[in-house]
């Protein structure tokens, strides 16, 4: 180690000695600017590039983590699982699983400055984890941009004097369409018929009254028919493909064009785009919150959202929903966090970043609930219905319930434009990272051929392929295909990837070594060292295993509305789930077959880090290789290993 130190020191003094260091570390390009390095240098890693500044990295993390699910799923889960009481299991799951995984992946990517596949030099036998991450991000990116296309469609339709989903006089409306206004009808014991008129029981016979109730229950809001008939042109089932909806196809093309130009110059252009996608949604949410607070029924919606139902905390499903939401809101195990962090400077404080972003995600979700349920309270007041009858989640909230509520406001087109621009920025912010994960993975795998001038062709090629695949969801059965992908692309596969990732980093590589790597970057151990050690090695894996069991028990066959998918379609869904997972053993078998020696020797060599594992730049590798004294905060296992082997195994 001392010899290496001396050589590195001499290299800084005499640039001609650079070849000596080059020979010590295979497959690493020397950083020629080491001797004149100052914090003002924009790109610390000249070959791969870095974020232009720390703010851009933070904005990209916020754009990735605060996606559509944070806005349209958390508020609904909160009301369904005990109101304000749901925050208790949500925060606990955030501390036990969400934050540890988030911090782990940021530190992992930042330390090695590698993409999701090449970073597994830490343990070549499990490089299939990287391929699984790549495939998850690839699959999600295909259908996620379709939701962005829907937002574009609604945005363009909002530039009018009267919103097209505010009435029932359109070509796509059916006789079941009704513009409800029940605030004075249901209070008096009346019933809205399908034409929107108030009827009373004493005006009809019991038989007629019962038939009227059935007809009223079958009626549909204009926003519902607009989404299903005008936007989607939805067919009767997934087997009825129908033709491509050219309006949606053009909106999808526009979405991919925007993503392409945002990533054209890698993180340099990406970093500029996320300023808007990260900040603008908060501006719109604040404006919508102020508007909602002036509407009748606002307080009813907020009370419905917040009033705690403490007895619900005894239900396992509440805790399972909390773990599911925090796991998929922060999106670990997809490769995105590793990708974003890989462009950080080596000594960036990723611990502080993880606290800020992960906590900001929780606060954003909680804040969004006030916006969503404030408007839902107004809508319930307009319809004369309880809030729970209008509350919904997912696409039903974003493209039916909320547009219906907005259409009842004065100057409705303005509020509609604001809302759908917010959805666009949220969707694009996540989509940027999904595509960047795919592109970074490809470029890092063939850096000599693809890095530099050819980078833009990788972005273009990936965008074109995903656009063409996304056209399958611009058909009349596209909603069913999207639902199938959403149920299977990143559920079980992401959980298994997370378990494998923890096993490799904290058991094969060693949680002690990983914490010491973090110490090299932060120049100190993260606060509460022992707590991180215990969570990464024991608590977080147990939570993920429990979450996997919960998903298995709670899983229902894919369906949409009243349409249940055929058995063979659900079988295709399970194949989609299995593809990322199967890559882990397939790659392992390929690695073993190419290695030399007996089977045990091959496995032993493949579970150890390769010689070029570690920091990308020589000066940082020197820091990581400098012998360190055993710290008082290092667990007993390190001290025992040190006394038995003559040195601490974390320094090997």
Secondary structure, DSSP 8 states (H G I E B T S, - for coil): -HHHHHHHHHHHH-GGGHHHHHHHSTT----TTGGG--TT-S-SSTTT---SSHHHHHHHHHHHHS-HHHHHTHHHHHHHTTGGGHHHHHHHHIIIIIHHHHHHHHHHHHHHT--TTGGGGG-GGGTHHHHHHHHHHHHHHHHHHHHHHHHHHHHHHTSSSS-TTSSS-STT--TTB-----TTTGGGT-EE-TTS-EE-GGGS-HHHHHHHHHHHHH-B-HHHHIIIIIIS---SSTT----B-HHHHHHHHHHHHHHHHHTTTTHHHHHHHHHHHHHHHHHHHHHHHHHHHTSTTHHHHHHHHH---GGGGG-HHHHHHHHHHHHHHHTTTSSHHHHHHTTS-TT--HHHHHHHHHHHHHHHHHHHHHHHHHHHHHHHHHHT--GGGT---HHHIIIIIHHHHHTTSTTHHHHHHHHHHHHHHHHHHHHHHHHHHHHHHHHHHTHHHHSSTTHHHHHHHHHHHHHHHHGGGSBTTHHHHHHHHHHHTTSHHHHHHHHHHHHIIIIITTHHHHHHHHHHHHSS--SSHHHHHHIIIIIHHHHHHHHHHHHHHH----EETTEE--HHHHHHHHHHHHHHHHHHHHHHHHHHHHS-SSHHHHHHHHTS--TT-S-SSHHHHHHHHS-----TTS-HHHHHHHHHHSS-GGG-
